[in-house]
Amino acid sequence: MSAGRTIYVLIKLFPSILALRKDRKKWSQQEKNTIDSEQFRKNARKALDTFVSLGPVYIKLGQWLSSRADILPQPYLEELSKLQDSVPSAPFEQVKPIIEKDLGPINEKFDDIDTNSISGASLGQVYRGSISGQQIVIKVKRPGIENVVREDLKVLKKILPLALRFVDPNLRYSAKAMLSQFIETIREEMDYTNESENLKKIKQDMESNDKVIVPSVYDDYSSKNVLTMEYLPGIKVTNVQELDEKGVDREQLVVDVHKVFFTMLLKHSLFHADPHPGNISVTDDGKLILYDYGMVGRINNETRYKLIRLYLALVEKNPPRVVNAMAELGMLTPDYNRQVIEKGIELSIRAMHGNKPDEMEVQSLMELANQTMSKFPFVLPKNLALYMRMASIIEGIYKTHNVDFKFVKVLRNILQEENMIPKAYVEELKISFEKFSKSIDTALRLGPEMERFMDEAKISMQKRKPMVFLGGSIFSSAIFIGSVLLYPTNEIFGMAGMITSGLIMMCSAIFRKH
């Protein structure tokens, strides 16, 4: 069966692969106004239809690709973003055994379950019910989905090496990493215990935020294949008519969506990576309700603070610092053309800070970055790829509401309100200091060189004038390192110490001249 399925999938995908090869070449080599966008969209729609016809794994793959600007031209991204993870539900008679195998007899565990599903996705389907009078939703894995996913992942692994022979080298570079990231993500989504832990962690992280509501999990009614949560109804975030009828401020709503998701990204270790309109509802008083925590991104402190530095450089209109941050994040291959990338970032920053209140600055950035990525092999680590997916979907929500919105302004407010700017720089200094401490053995092996340096220092000190500068440098460095270590427990004294160390260094440099 695997061989037959492989041939079938290859035949279905091959026309789209060839079309993509041709379109990527045009997109990277021609000016935007000379490109036939409608033809691009037509090819993208054919690819979308192909993904739907191939089943759950390929629907997920199409959704994953919808944010991969390093792989697809912008018109493809826009068309694939319309790909909904909606599949007709399997009959409840096939679902019931899954629930009872994991939890026991339904009539003993639940007051009742409505056998008509309220939603059906490619990997699972959702039902309403009640426990002890409390309204709940029950998410159940689709019958037989493990075998379907296992077989189609095998097929993808076989097809990819062959398909990559027909695409440009830059796409080969991104596609291999993309497939491994996609496989890891879909396997995580198949285990609802992962989703339960994700939900609890994000609920805890966002507890102090009064703009967002996260449902609670019923642990005694959940398992690897079943996830039971409290029922939280609301208005779909893109239902403009109903939101207006309820008097919800949609301009503030768009700001709140960005604040919630970007605070999650930049402040905490876990962020919701699938905020499509079906996963966000709004209460009558304008609060956000978030559903579906199967796809999340994880970012460690070091990566998070580098990302904050990248955003800060965008806010402060500093292209060289943006490129530096991208390089540190591992987003650029070693042979990247810095001059070209910097110029592209400069144009993007101009657009982001332009005087066009009816345009979202992020869109200009993503379009230009997309064309640059088509020419150069950018690298998107898994978490940053999920971040781009998140940002892309949120942009779609903004476009639906079409309100006056400034992403740069919101971004600046987030960085300031959450006190992220000084912490980002301090954490970077701490990380650098820790790396230096760990490399002490290497430093000790430099004994002969250090001895020669000290001899030269003695000669310099005998000349008197540089002595103040050398002593001041040592004293300044000691204060600076102490201040960095002090900052986490006392921010005021820590920051004051770092400023003082800078003043000492400046004074010693001045005295050196006299």
C-alpha positions, 0 to 999 in steps of 0.5 A: 500500500505504501508504494502505491500511495507514494506513486499516487501522491507524487503524481498529484503533487508533481504539477504543483512542484514544477509550477512552484519552481517556475514561480519562485524563479520569476518572483526572485528575479523580476520586479514585483510590478512585472509579475502576473500575480493572478497566475501565481494565485491560480497555481497556489489554488491548485496546490491548495486543492491538491493538499485537501484531496490528499487528506489530513497530513497534507492539509496540515502541511499546507497550513504549515507552508502558509507561513514559510516565506523562505519557501513560497512567494507571497501570493502562495502564502496568501492563498494557502493561508485560506486552507481551513483545517476542517474535515467532516466528522467521523460518526460518533459510534466510531469515536465512542470506543476511543473515549471509553477505552481511555476513560471508562463507560461514558454514562458513568463519567459524563452527565451527557455528550451531544453526539453531534460534533461542533467541529471537525479537524484533520486530527480530531473532532470536538463535542459538547457535554457536561460534568456535574452540571458544568458545561464542557467540550471534549476533543477526541482523536479522529478514529484511525488517524495514527495509522494515516499519519504514520503512513503519509509521513513515510510517503513524504520522506520518500517523495522529498528527495525526488521532488527536491531534484526539480527545485532550485538549490535555495529551496532544497536548503529550506525544505529539508529543515522544514520537513523535519520540523513539520514531522516533529510538530504533527507528532506532538499534536497527536498526543493530547497530554502535550496539549494539556500541558501547553494549555496549563502553562500558557494559562499560568503565564497569562494569568495576570493579563485581564485581556485574555481567557484560557479554558481549564482542563479536566485532568480526570477526564483527559488522556493521550486521545481525549482532552476535556476542557471547560466550555467557553463560548464567544464571538468569532474574532473575525465576525465583524457584524456580531462584534459591532452589534455587541459594541466591541471596539474593533480597533482596540481588539486588533491591538489586544490581539497583537499585545496578547500574542507578542507578549506571550512570544517575547515574555514567556517560554511558550507561545500559541502558534496557531491563532487562526480565527477559529481558535480565537473568540471574543466575549461581549466585553471584548476579552479574548478566548483562546482555544486549541493549544496543540501547536505551540512554539518554545523559545529559550531565554537566549533566543527570546532576548535576541528576538527582542533586540531585533524588534528594538532595532526595527523600532529604532530604525537601525538596519545594521543592528537588525542584521546582527540580531538575525545573524545571532538568531541563526536566520542567515547562512554564513555566505549571506550578502550583508549589503543586500540584506541590510538594504532590504531591511532599510526599505522595510523599516521605511515602510514600517515607519511610513505615513500610511495609517491604512496599511499594516507596516508588517505587511511591507516587511514580510513581502520584502523579506519574502522576495529576499528569502527567495534569492538567498537561503535564509534559515528558519529554526523551528520556533522562528518558523512557528513565530512567523506562522503566528505573525502571519495569521494575526496579520490576517485578522487585522486585514479583516477588521481594516482599522487604523493600526500601527504595529511599530507603536504597539511593539514599542508599547509592549517592550516598554510596558513589560520592561523588556529592553534593559532586561534583554541587554542585561541577560545578553551580558549575563550569557556572555559572562557565563560563556566566558567563565566556562572557557576559563580553561582556555584562558589559562592555556594562554599563560605565555601570552598573558605574561607578555601582556603584563610585561608590556603593561609594566612598561606602559605604567612606568610612563605614568600617563596611561596609568590612570586609563589602565587603572580606571579600565580595571575599576570600571570593568569590576563595577560593570560585572558586579552591576550585571550580577546585581541587576536581577535582584535590584534593578535600580542599583544594578543600572546605576552601577552600569552607568557609573562604570561607563562614566569612570571609563570616560573620565579615565580616557579624558585624563589619559590625554593630559 
